[in-house]
């Protein structure tokens, strides 16, 4: 199963950090990200967490792998689209 996440040309993981943050989860995520790193395959993690909270949830090793090889952090600071839709439906 882990190979199914390592082999695609591009991996996008949404809601990163929403798991429980157990050592087993961190280990599995590291295996996936490290495998992709070794194959020079791009990965995108999307999250609503601030960087310190994300690091706590996914682990320092995963974050370092994502940063190696010109990894970038891109911050989007606009209002939540979902929050806006909920407010519009309430009207």
C-alpha positions as CSV (number, residue, x, y, z in Angstrom):
1,X,0.0,0.0,0.0
2,X,2.8,2.4,0.8
3,X,4.3,1.9,-2.7
4,X,0.9,3.2,-4.1
5,X,1.8,6.5,-2.5
6,X,5.5,6.5,-3.4
7,X,5.2,5.8,-7.1
8,X,2.8,8.4,-8.6
9,X,4.4,11.3,-10.5
10,X,2.8,13.8,-8.1
11,X,1.4,13.2,-4.6
12,X,-1.0,15.7,-3.0
13,X,-2.0,15.1,0.6
14,X,-4.9,17.4,1.7
15,X,-5.7,18.1,5.4
16,X,-2.1,17.1,6.5
17,X,-1.9,17.1,10.3
18,X,-5.5,16.0,10.8
19,X,-4.5,12.5,12.0
20,X,-3.8,11.7,15.6
21,X,-0.1,12.2,15.4
22,X,0.9,8.8,16.6
23,X,4.4,7.5,16.2
24,X,3.1,4.8,13.8
25,X,1.4,7.5,11.6
26,X,4.6,9.6,11.6
27,X,6.6,6.5,10.6
28,X,4.3,5.6,7.7
29,X,4.3,9.2,6.4
30,X,8.1,9.4,6.7
31,X,8.4,6.1,4.7
32,X,6.2,7.6,1.9
33,X,7.9,11.0,1.8
34,X,11.4,9.5,2.1
35,X,10.6,7.1,-0.8
36,X,9.3,9.9,-2.9
37,X,12.4,12.0,-2.0
38,X,14.7,9.1,-3.1
39,X,12.9,9.0,-6.5
40,X,12.9,12.8,-6.8
41,X,9.1,12.8,-7.0
42,X,7.3,16.0,-5.9
43,X,4.9,16.0,-3.0
44,X,2.4,18.6,-1.8
45,X,1.0,18.7,1.7
46,X,-1.9,21.1,2.3
47,X,-2.9,22.0,5.8
48,X,-4.6,24.6,7.9
49,X,-2.0,24.2,10.7
50,X,0.7,26.7,11.5
51,X,4.2,25.3,10.9
52,X,5.0,24.4,14.6
53,X,1.7,22.5,14.9
54,X,2.3,20.8,11.6
55,X,5.8,19.7,12.6
56,X,4.4,18.2,15.8
57,X,1.7,16.3,13.9
58,X,3.8,14.9,11.0
59,X,7.2,14.8,12.6
60,X,10.4,16.7,12.2
61,X,11.9,14.0,9.9
62,X,9.1,14.4,7.4
63,X,9.3,18.2,7.5
64,X,13.1,18.0,6.8
65,X,12.6,15.7,3.8
66,X,10.0,18.1,2.4
67,X,12.4,21.0,2.7
68,X,15.3,19.3,1.2
69,X,15.8,19.6,-2.6
70,X,14.3,23.1,-2.8
71,X,11.1,22.4,-1.0
72,X,9.0,25.4,-0.4
73,X,6.4,26.6,2.1
74,X,3.6,28.6,0.5
75,X,1.3,30.5,2.9
76,X,-2.2,31.5,1.8
77,X,-3.6,34.1,4.1
78,X,-7.1,34.8,2.8
79,X,-10.4,34.1,4.4
80,X,-11.7,30.5,4.4
81,X,-13.8,29.8,1.3
82,X,-15.7,27.1,3.3
83,X,-16.5,29.6,6.1
84,X,-17.9,32.0,3.5
85,X,-20.1,29.4,1.8
86,X,-21.6,28.4,5.2
87,X,-22.3,32.0,6.0
88,X,-24.0,32.5,2.6
89,X,-26.2,29.4,3.1
90,X,-27.3,30.7,6.5
91,X,-28.8,33.8,4.9
